[in-house]
Amino acid sequence: MLDILTERGQVSARDELVVAGWVSSQGGEYCVTPKAGPARVDAVICRGGAITAVVETKCRYDMDVEKFRREYRSEWLITDQKIQDGREAAVLLGVPFLGVLFIVPSRVILVVTIADNRGVVRCSVRVAQTETQETINGGRVSRRNAFVSMLQAKEWRV
């Protein structure tokens, strides 16, 4: 079963709508990839009928923004494969690749440009083989993970 179809996945999908509303308030349209199957990126942002960014979005529930800054040193953990997929999509579409982290308890959205339209990484990303939660629904897995610095991220309260 796809993670998005589980109870936790549905909560995350609803919170992704908060991100979509924020994008709309900034003059864009948040267009999600189909949820019926796995997708290599979460969404694209469009303006005036044109794609302007590729997006990886995550909603975090287990911390507030202060804990994120203090205990996680403002590093967002996502799989390295997600970074590679986003960079590839950015190059193919000729647009930047954005990381959008919604820290739900604090109602804070952090946005960072992970890569430009040529796939060149534009923020600090550290990669390591680590054991982490496998999916939103739990499990453990050892894999290459990316730790994206959100120190230079733009911040919005929603």
C-alpha positions in Angstrom: 0.0 0.0 0.0 1.3 3.5 -0.8 2.2 5.5 2.2 0.0 8.4 1.1 -3.1 6.1 1.4 -2.5 5.3 5.1 -3.9 7.4 8.0 -0.6 9.1 8.5 -0.2 9.7 4.8 -3.6 11.3 4.6 -2.7 13.7 7.5 0.4 14.7 5.6 -1.5 15.2 2.4 -3.9 17.5 4.2 -1.0 19.5 5.7 0.5 19.7 2.2 -2.6 21.7 1.3 -1.4 24.3 3.8 1.8 24.5 1.8 -0.4 24.8 -1.4 -2.3 27.7 0.2 0.9 29.4 1.1 2.2 29.1 -2.4 -1.1 30.6 -3.7 -0.7 33.5 -1.3 2.7 34.1 -2.9 1.2 34.2 -6.4 1.9 30.7 -7.5 0.1 27.4 -7.9 1.3 24.3 -6.1 0.6 21.4 -8.5 1.1 18.0 -6.9 2.3 14.9 -8.6 -0.3 12.1 -8.8 -0.8 10.3 -5.5 -2.0 7.1 -7.1 1.5 5.9 -7.5 5.1 6.7 -6.5 6.5 9.9 -7.9 10.1 11.1 -7.8 9.2 14.7 -6.8 6.2 15.9 -4.8 5.1 18.9 -6.8 5.9 21.7 -9.2 5.1 25.4 -8.7 3.6 27.2 -11.6 3.0 30.9 -12.4 1.2 32.2 -15.4 0.9 28.8 -16.9 4.6 28.0 -16.7 6.5 25.7 -14.3 8.8 27.8 -12.1 10.1 25.2 -9.6 10.3 21.6 -8.7 9.5 20.9 -5.1 10.2 18.3 -2.4 7.9 18.9 0.5 7.9 17.3 4.0 5.7 17.9 6.9 7.2 17.3 10.3 5.1 16.6 13.4 7.6 15.5 16.1 9.3 18.8 16.7 8.7 22.5 16.9 11.0 25.0 15.1 13.1 25.6 18.2 13.8 21.9 18.6 14.6 21.7 14.9 17.2 24.5 15.3 18.6 23.3 18.6 18.6 19.5 18.4 18.8 19.0 14.7 21.1 22.0 14.0 18.6 23.2 11.4 19.3 20.2 9.2 16.5 18.5 7.3 16.9 14.8 6.7 15.6 13.5 3.4 16.9 10.6 1.3 19.8 11.4 -0.9 17.8 9.8 -3.7 15.2 12.5 -3.3 18.0 15.1 -3.8 19.2 13.4 -6.9 15.7 13.0 -8.3 14.9 16.7 -7.6 18.1 17.9 -9.3 17.4 15.7 -12.3 13.8 17.1 -12.6 15.2 20.6 -12.2 17.6 20.1 -15.1 15.0 18.5 -17.3 12.5 21.3 -16.7 15.1 24.2 -16.6 13.9 25.4 -13.2 15.2 25.4 -9.6 14.6 22.6 -7.1 13.2 23.8 -3.8 13.0 22.1 -0.5 9.9 23.0 1.5 9.7 21.9 5.1 6.5 22.5 7.0 7.1 22.2 10.8 3.4 21.7 11.7 3.5 22.3 15.5 5.0 25.8 15.0 3.0 26.5 11.8 6.3 27.4 10.1 7.2 26.8 6.5 11.0 26.9 5.6 12.0 27.1 2.0 15.5 26.6 0.6 16.8 26.4 -3.0 18.5 23.0 -3.1 19.6 23.2 -6.7 19.5 25.6 -9.6 18.1 24.9 -13.1 21.5 23.3 -14.0 21.3 20.9 -11.0 24.1 22.7 -9.1 23.5 22.4 -5.4 22.9 25.9 -3.9 22.8 25.1 -0.1 24.9 23.0 2.3 24.0 19.3 2.0 25.8 16.6 3.9 25.3 13.0 2.9 25.8 10.0 5.1 24.7 6.4 5.4 22.4 6.3 8.4 19.6 4.3 9.9 16.3 6.2 9.9 12.6 5.7 9.8 11.7 4.0 6.5 8.5 5.8 5.7 5.9 8.1 7.4 4.4 4.8 8.7 7.5 3.7 10.5 10.0 0.9 10.0 13.7 1.2 10.0 16.1 1.3 7.1 19.8 2.0 6.5 20.3 4.2 3.4 22.2 7.2 2.1 20.5 10.2 3.6 21.0 13.9 2.9 21.1 16.5 5.7 20.0 19.8 4.1 21.0 22.9 5.9 18.0 25.2 6.4 20.1 27.9 8.0 19.6 30.1 4.9 16.0 29.1 4.3 13.3 31.7 4.0 10.7 31.4 6.8 7.0 32.0 6.8 4.4 31.6 9.5 1.1 30.2 8.4 
